Amino acid sequence: VQLVESGGGLVQAGGSLSLSCSASGSGFTISNMAWYRQLPGKQRELASLITKEGLPMAPNSVKGRFTISRDNDKNTVYLQMNSLKPDDTGVYFCSAIVERSPSWGPGTQVTVSS
């Protein structure tokens, strides 16, 4: 299974970006899907998670600004990011639990200018 992210880029503070991540292949079961991010000089951290049933979870740092969703038929997870701040700048990684094992995408750069 390969995870491929798209949608990163450069945006001004206060702007929005949408990320998407699709799992290629077939015949597998995906449970939780999530977005993690690695901000400059920091460890990778959870940005948002969504269960197979569609229950979202997010840390306080992004709650109210980021919205995670998924399309199980397309094996795709989305992240809508609004009111972006320069502190949100980093590499965003898609993650999925595939057949009970974690899979990761290569990451996509998100840069928020002040």
DOMAR-436470 format. One line per 3 residues: number of its first residue (from 0); their letters; for each residue y, x, z of C-alpha. Coordinates in steps of 0.02 Angstrom, whole numbers. Each point is the difference from the previous one (the first is absolute). Last residue first. Example, Ala and Ser with C-alpha at 12.3 -4.5 7.8 and 13.67 -1.06 7.14 Angstrom:
2
1	SA	-53/684/357  -172/-69/33
# end
This chain:
114
113	SSV	1812/182/388  -144/28/-120  -172/-76/25
110	TVQ	-143/96/-78  -175/-72/-15  -132/116/-70
107	TGP	-172/-68/-44  -164/49/77  -167/65/-64
104	GWS	-92/-160/52  -116/-1/146  -173/-69/38
101	PSR	-68/-37/172  -184/-45/22  -68/-169/54
98	EVI	-53/-49/-177  178/35/-53  129/6/139
95	ASC	161/18/-95  148/117/4  157/13/-104
92	FYV	112/147/34  189/7/7  87/168/-10
89	GTD	165/10/89  173/-74/18  4/-146/121
86	DPK	129/92/107  124/-18/-143  -9/-187/32
83	LSN	-73/-140/-104  61/-177/28  -153/-65/-90
80	MQL	-174/69/-31  -129/-109/-85  -171/78/20
77	YVT	-143/-59/-109  -189/11/10  -117/-22/-146
74	NKD	-186/-33/-12  43/-121/-143  -94/-150/70
71	NDR	49/54/176  185/-10/-39  94/80/142
68	SIT	161/-10/99  109/115/105  180/-38/42
65	FRG	120/135/58  172/-36/76  -35/-118/144
62	KVS	-116/124/83  28/175/-69  28/104/157
59	NPA	-84/-132/109  -169/45/-74  -82/-120/-121
56	MPL	-147/-119/-2  -46/-129/-131  -143/-126/8
53	GEK	-61/-33/-177  -183/-38/31  -48/171/-64
50	TIL	118/73/129  173/64/-40  79/161/60
47	SAL	178/68/-1  91/166/17  -132/97/96
44	ERQ	45/179/31  -33/169/-81  66/140/107
41	KGP	179/56/-7  103/137/-81  60/-111/-142
38	LQR	-68/-178/19  -181/-32/-36  -36/-181/-35
35	YWA	-147/-115/19  -31/-161/-94  -150/-105/43
32	MNS	-152/-94/-58  -131/-68/119  -168/-59/-70
29	ITF	-50/49/-175  -173/-39/-65  -71/86/-153
26	GSG	-75/-56/-163  144/50/-110  107/147/-52
23	SAS	181/41/26  95/-37/159  179/-49/-31
20	CSL	156/49/93  172/-76/-14  170/52/64
17	SLS	160/-99/-8  169/74/34  158/-70/75
14	GGA	178/56/34  99/19/160  9/188/-21
11	QVL	-4/46/-183  -163/9/-94  -108/136/-75
8	GGG	-180/-26/-50  -167/-73/48  -78/-143/-96
5	SEV	-179/51/-31  -153/43/101  -175/31/-65
2	LQV	-152/-16/111  -164/62/-73  -171/-65/46
# end
